[in-house]
């Protein structure tokens, strides 16, 4: 079962890496596949597990090199993404 995220929460969440970048709204996240938050600026991808965004830098970094098309649905429980492909 895929749990999505409340749109109001999505409006305020920012990538903890890119929020420090220059620009109008750094760190803005896009909801992808109803269970991933993707930051175009940093390339970090954060899973939403059981309706809770996992906004840990280490978690986003694990998925950085995985293309959006290859992100698993639902996100796995804390496993290495290389083992998921």
KEPA-462679 format. One record per atom (N, C-alpha, C): x, y, z; chain; atom name; residue number from 0. Coordinates in steps of 0.02 Angstrom, whole numbers. Example, Ala and Ser with C-alpha at 12.3 -4.5 7.8 and 13.67 -1.06 7.14 Angstrom:
! residues 2
+--------+--------+--------+--------+-------+-----+
:     c1 :     c2 :     c3 : chaine : atome : num :
+--------+--------+--------+--------+-------+-----+
:    660 :   -284 :    390 :      A :     N :   0 :
:    615 :   -225 :    390 :      A :    CA :   0 :
:    660 :   -165 :    390 :      A :     C :   0 :
:    642 :   -112 :    354 :      A :     N :   1 :
:    684 :    -53 :    357 :      A :    CA :   1 :
:    645 :      2 :    394 :      A :     C :   1 :
+--------+--------+--------+--------+-------+-----+
***
This chain:
! residues 85
+--------+--------+--------+--------+-------+-----+
:     c1 :     c2 :     c3 : chaine : atome : num :
+--------+--------+--------+--------+-------+-----+
:     42 :    -59 :      0 :      A :     N :   0 :
:      0 :      0 :      0 :      A :    CA :   0 :
:     44 :     62 :      0 :      A :     C :   0 :
:     30 :    109 :    -44 :      A :     N :   1 :
:     69 :    170 :    -50 :      A :    CA :   1 :
:     33 :    226 :    -11 :      A :     C :   1 :
:     70 :    258 :     34 :      A :     N :   2 :
:     44 :    315 :     71 :      A :    CA :   2 :
:     73 :    377 :     40 :      A :     C :   2 :
:     31 :    425 :     24 :      A :     N :   3 :
:     55 :    487 :     -6 :      A :    CA :   3 :
:     64 :    539 :     49 :      A :     C :   3 :
:     77 :    601 :     31 :      A :     N :   4 :
:     93 :    653 :     79 :      A :    CA :   4 :
:     42 :    710 :     73 :      A :     C :   4 :
:     27 :    741 :    129 :      A :     N :   5 :
:    -19 :    797 :    131 :      A :    CA :   5 :
:     10 :    855 :     90 :      A :     C :   5 :
:    -30 :    885 :     45 :      A :     N :   6 :
:     -4 :    941 :      4 :      A :    CA :   6 :
:     21 :   1000 :     45 :      A :     C :   6 :
:     -8 :   1013 :    103 :      A :     N :   7 :
:     15 :   1068 :    145 :      A :    CA :   7 :
:     85 :   1054 :    172 :      A :     C :   7 :
:     98 :    991 :    189 :      A :     N :   8 :
:    164 :    972 :    213 :      A :    CA :   8 :
:    215 :    978 :    156 :      A :     C :   8 :
:    195 :    956 :     96 :      A :     N :   9 :
:    239 :    961 :     38 :      A :    CA :   9 :
:    259 :   1034 :     24 :      A :     C :   9 :
:    212 :   1080 :     36 :      A :     N :  10 :
:    226 :   1151 :     25 :      A :    CA :  10 :
:    281 :   1178 :     71 :      A :     C :  10 :
:    289 :   1150 :    131 :      A :     N :  11 :
:    338 :   1177 :    178 :      A :    CA :  11 :
:    403 :   1137 :    181 :      A :     C :  11 :
:    401 :   1074 :    161 :      A :     N :  12 :
:    462 :   1033 :    164 :      A :    CA :  12 :
:    513 :   1057 :    112 :      A :     C :  12 :
:    576 :   1054 :    130 :      A :     N :  13 :
:    631 :   1071 :     85 :      A :    CA :  13 :
:    686 :   1019 :     93 :      A :     C :  13 :
:    724 :   1009 :     40 :      A :     N :  14 :
:    782 :    965 :     42 :      A :    CA :  14 :
:    832 :    994 :     91 :      A :     C :  14 :
:    854 :    954 :    140 :      A :     N :  15 :
:    901 :    980 :    190 :      A :    CA :  15 :
:    970 :    998 :    161 :      A :     C :  15 :
:    985 :    975 :    101 :      A :     N :  16 :
:   1048 :    992 :     68 :      A :    CA :  16 :
:   1039 :   1056 :     29 :      A :     C :  16 :
:    989 :   1059 :    -14 :      A :     N :  17 :
:    980 :   1114 :    -61 :      A :    CA :  17 :
:    950 :   1177 :    -29 :      A :     C :  17 :
:    922 :   1171 :     30 :      A :     N :  18 :
:    891 :   1229 :     62 :      A :    CA :  18 :
:    943 :   1284 :     73 :      A :     C :  18 :
:   1007 :   1267 :     72 :      A :     N :  19 :
:   1061 :   1315 :     82 :      A :    CA :  19 :
:   1085 :   1346 :     16 :      A :     C :  19 :
:   1059 :   1323 :    -40 :      A :     N :  20 :
:   1079 :   1349 :   -105 :      A :    CA :  20 :
:   1050 :   1419 :   -116 :      A :     C :  20 :
:   1077 :   1455 :   -165 :      A :     N :  21 :
:   1051 :   1520 :   -184 :      A :    CA :  21 :
:    989 :   1511 :   -227 :      A :     C :  21 :
:    945 :   1561 :   -228 :      A :     N :  22 :
:    887 :   1558 :   -272 :      A :    CA :  22 :
:    824 :   1580 :   -237 :      A :     C :  22 :
:    769 :   1580 :   -276 :      A :     N :  23 :
:    705 :   1604 :   -250 :      A :    CA :  23 :
:    675 :   1557 :   -199 :      A :     C :  23 :
:    678 :   1492 :   -210 :      A :     N :  24 :
:    647 :   1443 :   -165 :      A :    CA :  24 :
:    690 :   1380 :   -164 :      A :     C :  24 :
:    750 :   1385 :   -135 :      A :     N :  25 :
:    796 :   1328 :   -137 :      A :    CA :  25 :
:    770 :   1268 :    -98 :      A :     C :  25 :
:    783 :   1209 :   -125 :      A :     N :  26 :
:    765 :   1148 :    -91 :      A :    CA :  26 :
:    694 :   1124 :   -101 :      A :     C :  26 :
:    657 :   1156 :   -146 :      A :     N :  27 :
:    587 :   1136 :   -159 :      A :    CA :  27 :
:    586 :   1064 :   -182 :      A :     C :  27 :
:    536 :   1028 :   -159 :      A :     N :  28 :
:    530 :    956 :   -174 :      A :    CA :  28 :
:    470 :    943 :   -219 :      A :     C :  28 :
:    477 :    893 :   -261 :      A :     N :  29 :
:    423 :    871 :   -305 :      A :    CA :  29 :
:    402 :    801 :   -284 :      A :     C :  29 :
:    337 :    790 :   -280 :      A :     N :  30 :
:    311 :    724 :   -264 :      A :    CA :  30 :
:    312 :    682 :   -328 :      A :     C :  30 :
:    345 :    624 :   -325 :      A :     N :  31 :
:    352 :    580 :   -382 :      A :    CA :  31 :
:    325 :    511 :   -363 :      A :     C :  31 :
:    286 :    482 :   -406 :      A :     N :  32 :
:    258 :    415 :   -396 :      A :    CA :  32 :
:    219 :    408 :   -331 :      A :     C :  32 :
:    196 :    464 :   -304 :      A :     N :  33 :
:    157 :    465 :   -242 :      A :    CA :  33 :
:    194 :    439 :   -180 :      A :     C :  33 :
:    259 :    425 :   -186 :      A :     N :  34 :
:    295 :    399 :   -128 :      A :    CA :  34 :
:    368 :    420 :   -127 :      A :     C :  34 :
:    386 :    469 :   -166 :      A :     N :  35 :
:    454 :    495 :   -167 :      A :    CA :  35 :
:    452 :    571 :   -170 :      A :     C :  35 :
:    498 :    603 :   -134 :      A :     N :  36 :
:    509 :    675 :   -138 :      A :    CA :  36 :
:    576 :    686 :   -172 :      A :     C :  36 :
:    575 :    722 :   -228 :      A :     N :  37 :
:    635 :    731 :   -269 :      A :    CA :  37 :
:    653 :    805 :   -272 :      A :     C :  37 :
:    717 :    820 :   -260 :      A :     N :  38 :
:    742 :    888 :   -265 :      A :    CA :  38 :
:    782 :    894 :   -329 :      A :     C :  38 :
:    758 :    936 :   -375 :      A :     N :  39 :
:    792 :    945 :   -439 :      A :    CA :  39 :
:    861 :    978 :   -430 :      A :     C :  39 :
:    868 :   1020 :   -379 :      A :     N :  40 :
:    931 :   1056 :   -370 :      A :    CA :  40 :
:    987 :   1010 :   -345 :      A :     C :  40 :
:    973 :    969 :   -296 :      A :     N :  41 :
:   1026 :    926 :   -267 :      A :    CA :  41 :
:   1027 :    857 :   -299 :      A :     C :  41 :
:    971 :    836 :   -328 :      A :     N :  42 :
:    965 :    769 :   -355 :      A :    CA :  42 :
:    949 :    717 :   -302 :      A :     C :  42 :
:    942 :    738 :   -240 :      A :     N :  43 :
:    926 :    691 :   -186 :      A :    CA :  43 :
:    853 :    671 :   -191 :      A :     C :  43 :
:    841 :    607 :   -173 :      A :     N :  44 :
:    773 :    579 :   -176 :      A :    CA :  44 :
:    758 :    548 :   -109 :      A :     C :  44 :
:    703 :    571 :    -79 :      A :     N :  45 :
:    684 :    549 :    -12 :      A :    CA :  45 :
:    620 :    507 :    -15 :      A :     C :  45 :
:    622 :    447 :     14 :      A :     N :  46 :
:    563 :    404 :     13 :      A :    CA :  46 :
:    511 :    427 :     64 :      A :     C :  46 :
:    449 :    410 :     49 :      A :     N :  47 :
:    395 :    418 :     97 :      A :    CA :  47 :
:    375 :    347 :    117 :      A :     C :  47 :
:    386 :    332 :    181 :      A :     N :  48 :
:    370 :    265 :    206 :      A :    CA :  48 :
:    314 :    269 :    256 :      A :     C :  48 :
:    260 :    232 :    244 :      A :     N :  49 :
:    202 :    232 :    288 :      A :    CA :  49 :
:    176 :    303 :    299 :      A :     C :  49 :
:    178 :    344 :    247 :      A :     N :  50 :
:    153 :    412 :    251 :      A :    CA :  50 :
:    200 :    462 :    282 :      A :     C :  50 :
:    261 :    441 :    300 :      A :     N :  51 :
:    309 :    484 :    334 :      A :    CA :  51 :
:    369 :    496 :    288 :      A :     C :  51 :
:    382 :    560 :    270 :      A :     N :  52 :
:    442 :    575 :    229 :      A :    CA :  52 :
:    505 :    562 :    269 :      A :     C :  52 :
:    551 :    525 :    239 :      A :     N :  53 :
:    616 :    511 :    271 :      A :    CA :  53 :
:    665 :    562 :    244 :      A :     C :  53 :
:    673 :    618 :    280 :      A :     N :  54 :
:    711 :    675 :    256 :      A :    CA :  54 :
:    784 :    675 :    281 :      A :     C :  54 :
:    811 :    617 :    294 :      A :     N :  55 :
:    881 :    612 :    315 :      A :    CA :  55 :
:    927 :    620 :    254 :      A :     C :  55 :
:    979 :    660 :    262 :      A :     N :  56 :
:   1025 :    672 :    207 :      A :    CA :  56 :
:   1054 :    606 :    181 :      A :     C :  56 :
:   1071 :    562 :    227 :      A :     N :  57 :
:   1100 :    496 :    208 :      A :    CA :  57 :
:   1051 :    456 :    165 :      A :     C :  57 :
:    987 :    461 :    180 :      A :     N :  58 :
:    936 :    425 :    142 :      A :    CA :  58 :
:    929 :    454 :     72 :      A :     C :  58 :
:    925 :    520 :     67 :      A :     N :  59 :
:    920 :    553 :      2 :      A :    CA :  59 :
:    980 :    540 :    -42 :      A :     C :  59 :
:   1038 :    538 :    -11 :      A :     N :  60 :
:   1101 :    527 :    -48 :      A :    CA :  60 :
:   1104 :    457 :    -77 :      A :     C :  60 :
:   1077 :    408 :    -41 :      A :     N :  61 :
:   1078 :    338 :    -65 :      A :    CA :  61 :
:   1043 :    332 :   -133 :      A :     C :  61 :
:    993 :    373 :   -145 :      A :     N :  62 :
:    952 :    367 :   -205 :      A :    CA :  62 :
:    970 :    419 :   -258 :      A :     C :  62 :
:   1021 :    459 :   -245 :      A :     N :  63 :
:   1039 :    514 :   -290 :      A :    CA :  63 :
:   1054 :    490 :   -362 :      A :     C :  63 :
:   1088 :    435 :   -369 :      A :     N :  64 :
:   1108 :    411 :   -435 :      A :    CA :  64 :
:   1057 :    365 :   -468 :      A :     C :  64 :
:   1000 :    355 :   -436 :      A :     N :  65 :
:    947 :    314 :   -465 :      A :    CA :  65 :
:    900 :    360 :   -503 :      A :     C :  65 :
:    886 :    344 :   -565 :      A :     N :  66 :
:    841 :    387 :   -604 :      A :    CA :  66 :
:    770 :    384 :   -575 :      A :     C :  66 :
:    733 :    437 :   -586 :      A :     N :  67 :
:    664 :    441 :   -561 :      A :    CA :  67 :
:    623 :    382 :   -587 :      A :     C :  67 :
:    634 :    364 :   -650 :      A :     N :  68 :
:    597 :    307 :   -679 :      A :    CA :  68 :
:    612 :    241 :   -644 :      A :     C :  68 :
:    671 :    235 :   -615 :      A :     N :  69 :
:    691 :    173 :   -582 :      A :    CA :  69 :
:    678 :    171 :   -507 :      A :     C :  69 :
:    649 :    224 :   -479 :      A :     N :  70 :
:    634 :    223 :   -407 :      A :    CA :  70 :
:    580 :    171 :   -393 :      A :     C :  70 :
:    591 :    127 :   -344 :      A :     N :  71 :
:    543 :     74 :   -331 :      A :    CA :  71 :
:    481 :    101 :   -295 :      A :     C :  71 :
:    424 :     70 :   -310 :      A :     N :  72 :
:    361 :     86 :   -278 :      A :    CA :  72 :
:    332 :     22 :   -249 :      A :     C :  72 :
:    320 :     20 :   -184 :      A :     N :  73 :
:    337 :     70 :   -134 :      A :    CA :  73 :
:    412 :     69 :   -119 :      A :     C :  73 :
:    437 :    122 :    -87 :      A :     N :  74 :
:    508 :    123 :    -70 :      A :    CA :  74 :
:    525 :     65 :    -22 :      A :     C :  74 :
:    583 :     36 :    -31 :      A :     N :  75 :
:    603 :    -18 :     15 :      A :    CA :  75 :
:    620 :     10 :     84 :      A :     C :  75 :
:    622 :    -33 :    132 :      A :     N :  76 :
:    637 :    -13 :    201 :      A :    CA :  76 :
:    712 :     -7 :    213 :      A :     C :  76 :
:    741 :     51 :    197 :      A :     N :  77 :
:    809 :     66 :    215 :      A :    CA :  77 :
:    863 :     24 :    183 :      A :     C :  77 :
:    849 :     -8 :    127 :      A :     N :  78 :
:    899 :    -49 :     94 :      A :    CA :  78 :
:    941 :     -8 :     45 :      A :     C :  78 :
:    997 :    -35 :     25 :      A :     N :  79 :
:   1041 :     -4 :    -23 :      A :    CA :  79 :
:   1006 :     -5 :    -92 :      A :     C :  79 :
:    999 :     53 :   -124 :      A :     N :  80 :
:    963 :     55 :   -188 :      A :    CA :  80 :
:    997 :     15 :   -243 :      A :     C :  80 :
:   1061 :      6 :   -241 :      A :     N :  81 :
:   1096 :    -33 :   -292 :      A :    CA :  81 :
:   1070 :   -105 :   -292 :      A :     C :  81 :
:   1054 :   -131 :   -233 :      A :     N :  82 :
:   1028 :   -199 :   -228 :      A :    CA :  82 :
:    956 :   -205 :   -252 :      A :     C :  82 :
:    922 :   -149 :   -262 :      A :     N :  83 :
:    853 :   -149 :   -284 :      A :    CA :  83 :
:    845 :   -149 :   -359 :      A :     C :  83 :
:    898 :   -132 :   -396 :      A :     N :  84 :
:    893 :   -126 :   -469 :      A :    CA :  84 :
:    901 :   -192 :   -503 :      A :     C :  84 :
+--------+--------+--------+--------+-------+-----+
***
